[in-house]
Structure formats: structure tokens, C-alpha cells
Amino acid sequence: MFSVRVKKNYSARYFCTNKILENFQLHNLQALQTRQRLQTPHSGYHWDGITKSYFEGWYFRVTLPEIAQTFAFMYSIEDPIGGQSNSGGAVQILGIDEEYLSRTFPDVKQFWASRNSLGLGHSRKTRKIGRRQKDDPLTEDSEPLVTEGYKVTASLNQGCIYDPRHQQYCRWEYQVQPLYGWGDPRLTQQATAGWLSYLPVFDPGWQILMAHGLATGWIEWQGEKYQFTDAPAYSEKNWGTSFPKKWFWINCNSFTNEYNLALTAGGGVRQVLWWEELVGMIGIHYQGRFYEFVPENSQVSWQIQPWGEWRMEAIKENFVVTLIGTTDLPGTYVRTPTAKGLVFNCRDTTKGKLSLRLRYQGKIIINANSCFAGLEIGGHPWNEMFAP
């Protein structure tokens, strides 16, 4: 809410109020134009309305460097046609100290999504288990049901889930201002997997929705409310019939003394029509430029240990990028879509250490480090080092 106090001058008060309103409207218009300009391909919902054994999943993260914590929100819908044992949606959250909280949403009819832009939501009403307490954080004492769910767009992420068995909950609401989509911010944004991703070739599809943005709002986790302004934010999505057979992932947009830097890298065994292929990529947004290293234009290599160390290198013309990610933490397992439904086959940490070096003709362009990297392995087998 905006207010201006000017004594003994009604016209001045009226002028100032209108001026602030004009500035507010201009700021909103500029923010809207930025979101539209940075909207990536594949932002909308992909399901054709008839395909069975289909899933779509979304990942949103907010990093709070001041307290060395990260919140990651994972939303998914499986078999949206309904009627199967694995039909329904889910919310999974990695919260403080990578603690895991999840909730299922069985009714596919309560799920909605936009086909033209990023927008989705799912809700349910649950009768509380156990005796309601007067200081219940989720509902008034007279309310017999707990309404749970989420709503997310390109500018908003809000929701609430409650685990009645463990009496745990999370609420959240924050606004997002994108800084980078995927690609040069001055140009039309790119499909992460290239032009072939517009065809039913790859399974699953993968799109970085926002490589870097700023989030302002709050997250309430187990009774503690964390408020933040301009916190680093990130989002991506997948869609198809199942996650890859085996994969790894490196992501960071909160580096020490580098506030305009975002990295996403990954690779694995991908299904392409009726065969499988090994693929890896690295994408870097830095000071208004986009550095992309993909199989079509680069030599990409990696050495990923079963857990604890991620190494990647890519060479393109006169550019060389090197990534080294490590962790001593055990990580947390989260569920990913498979032919058998959601399965705990993905191991994550949001507190990985990361070293990023980018050189051009031998000269260092980027030399950055972080303790807030997302490091992940998934699928199987992971009993030895993974390299192409």
C-alpha cells in the first residue's frame, strides 16, 4: 500500500498520490514486458488430452544466502487422464537443511494448467487427523477441513501443504522478477534442447524456464517464517512418459561476489525415438551474455562419481569451461516419474560446493565459486564413475 502525507495542501497530496500510482503502474508494465520478453518456449502445458502414462513436472528454487539455506518446490502431474493407480499430482519440498516434505493430490480433476504460458495449480481439502489445537497454524479452530494446494505463474509461486501424520506443514508466497530465461536476454528465448524439442523426439523433454530471477516474499516452514527480498530464484520443467534412464545435474545462480551469473548443466542417457543416446550440456548466463555448450557446437565431457563429485568440461572454438562440484553431505532422495509412478530414484543436495571457470583464448572470463549449488544424480546404475 502506498500513502503520502502532505499537511495543509490537498492538491499536492492528490498530485503526489497520482504520481506514485503512475510510477507503480509503469513498474508493473515494465515487469510484465520483461516477463513476456523472457518467456521461454515450452512454458505451457504439453499434455494432448488423450495420451496415457504421461507426466509433467516443474521445479522452482529460492536461495537465501544470508542464512545459507535453500527451498526447492517440485510439482508434478501423472497420468492426467485419471483412473490409474499412479494418476494424480504431488508436491515435494526440500526445506531447511534439506529436510523433505511431500503431499499427494489424487484428484486429477483439481489440477489445471495453461497451454500458452507458465501457469498451473492443484488443490485438495483434507480432514485433519487427530485433535485440532487452538494454536493450529493452518486453520481456524472452527474450520473442519484443511485446504492444501499451490498456484504458480511466471511471476508468482504460492501454496500450502500439510502432512497430518507427522504434523508438519509449509506455506509459501513470493513474487518473481525474471532476469534470464534461456538464451540471450535481448533475443527470442531458446528451447533448451534445440529445435528438435518441438517434435515428439526426446523423452523426456526438458526446458529451463528461468535461469535466474529475483524472488520477494515469504516461506513458512515448520512454524518459522522466512521473509526475503530479491533472493536468487530458478525454475525448469520436464515432460513425457518417464525421466531419463540415468542422469546428473548441476545448477547455481548464487555465487560469491557475482550477482549476475547463472549456470545450469547436465547430462545422461536420453531416449530418442526408438534408441538411446548419451548427451551433456552447459549453459551460462553472465553480464547479459549467454554461453551455450551443447553437442551441436561443442565437445562436452564429464566424470560423475556415484556421489560426492561432479566434473564437467566443454570446449567450443576458443572457449573452455570447467565445472567442479563437490559435497560431503549425504543428500536427500526425492521422487521422479517412472512407468511405475513416482519413485525415490533421485538424490539431491542444495548445498553443494561449485567451482566455475570460463576461459576465452586462455584468458579467464569467469572465475566463480559457490556453496549453494544444486547437485544431483538420478536413475541407475550408480555403482561406478559415469563418463561418456
Secondary structure, 3 states (H helix, E strand, C coil): CCCCCCCCCHHHHHHHHHHHHHHHHHHHHHHHHHHHHCCCCCCCCCCCCCCCCCEEEEEEEEEEHHHCEEEEEEEEEECCCCCCCCCEEEEEEECHHHCEEEEEECCHHHEEECCCCCEEEEEEEEECCCCCCCCCCCCCCCCCEEEEEEEEECCEEEEEEEECCCCEEEEEEEEEEEEECCCCCCCCCCCCCCHHHHCCCEECEEEEEEEEEEEEEEEEECCEEEEEEEEEEEEEEEEECCCCCEEEEEEECCECCECCEEEEEEEEEEEECCEEEEEEEEEEEECCEEEEECCCCCEEEEEECCCCEEEEEEEECCEEEEEEEECCCCCEEEEEEECCEEEEEEEEEEEEEEEEEEEECCEEEEEEEEEEEEEEEEECCCCCCECC
